Amino acid sequence: MRNVLIGILGVSFAMAPVAADQVETVDAGRVTGRVQSLSAERVVIVTDKGPRTLALDDVLEISLAEAPDAMTTAGMVVVRTATGDVLVGKDVAFDGKVLRIACDVLGRVELAMDTVRAVYLPTAEKTPADVDGVLRELKLPAATGDRVLVARPGKQALAIDGVLESIGPGKIRFRWKDRSRTIARATVRLVALAAVGDVAQEAKGTLRTTDGSKVHYAELSADGKSFVVVSAALGKWTISRDHVAGVRLASANVVNLADLKPDAVREYGYFGTTFRHRVNRSVSGRGLRLAGRTYRSGLGLHSFCELTYRLDGQYAALVATVGIDDAARPGGDATLTFLGDGKPLGKAVRLTGKDDPKPVRVALAGVKTLLVRVGFGEDDLGHGDHVNLAGARLLRQVEKKP
């Protein structure tokens, strides 16, 4: 991997902070206070009852501030790397060797081109996710090289395969059919780069910044003022803790329920209206939001719904925070039930838009098939039953070391 230079500009990017730092454990416990330090072995958080030390193996996520989702924020220039990093900026340029992106938080970032997979250049009204949607609608075969997506007023967008030569302030140079051509940058929505070489990375987690950037790291440490990050794609750099939104730690013993595809789905609603379940979104298509907090992972469900998952006895428990999505409150009245191999796993949970979200933990030892059911509540109606299984995750069977 070529060396990469990052210059930290110290540019302020103001975001609304959460009330306090939160450390969430693998088994859905939460500790609130202020994170004092972070190392490869532990995190120390100062609570109103004094400092607490948590083993890093037991920590799933550290939340410091709210942050936007870069892929669903309109007008954002976004660069995605081969190792899964997402960099948000105001401008991007490529001189044939190095791609440069000016980020609000990270400053000037330079990337070797073999580490870049996509550059999104949406209009002010569209998001990078909208651009991906346009590309999917074209139903194109696999790219034969680099690919540019060009918008054409009044016509279907055009995708061209070739070799990217440069990205400048007003134009993009692209080689197509053995000829170098100029494309007006204002018409280009996406540049997707061909995969080159081995980009395998064993990341220990993901750091999120307050502008929506996400960086997979190999090493991470922090004190009360800053975070020091080592990344395969970005090298080593230091960032003020005021610009860090949070840290998500990777764990081989945790699987997001949203990452599994159900073996069977059964859904229906009243009067022929059915709300399909959504992955990492509420059924309305917005973020999963409970009590003012947005969750990046989980399921959005609506009565009536049944999702069946094959687990083959691999997991010890399912943990999640459940409730009616904030957008539907105070409406909504539903029941949530879990069944293992056809038998109820605990009591049904009633959820209404007038109640606070609830933590759930479902024992799964030996369970081969899990069924998640959202039924109609005591009102026997489906109005406003926007049920979120926020942060839903499966915990693997693990033997504790003595």
URCORNOR-V248413 format. One record per helix or strand of 2 or more residues. SS is the DSSP state (a for helix, b for strand). FROM is the first residue (numbers start at 1). TO is the last residue. If there is no record, write none. Layout:
ss=<SS	SS>
from=<FROM	FROM>
to=<TO	TO>
This chain:
ss=<b	b	b	b	b	a	b	a	b	b	b	b	b	a	b	a	b	b	b	b	a	b	b	b	b	b	b	a	b	b	a	b	a	b	b	b	b	b	b	a	b	b	b	b	b	b>
from=<6	17	30	42	50	56	59	70	77	86	91	98	107	113	116	128	146	158	171	179	185	188	205	214	219	226	235	241	244	254	257	264	270	278	288	293	298	305	315	326	333	343	349	358	369	386>
to=<7	25	38	47	55	58	65	72	81	89	94	103	112	115	121	138	150	167	176	184	187	192	209	217	222	231	240	243	249	256	259	267	272	279	290	295	302	310	324	328	340	344	352	363	376	396>
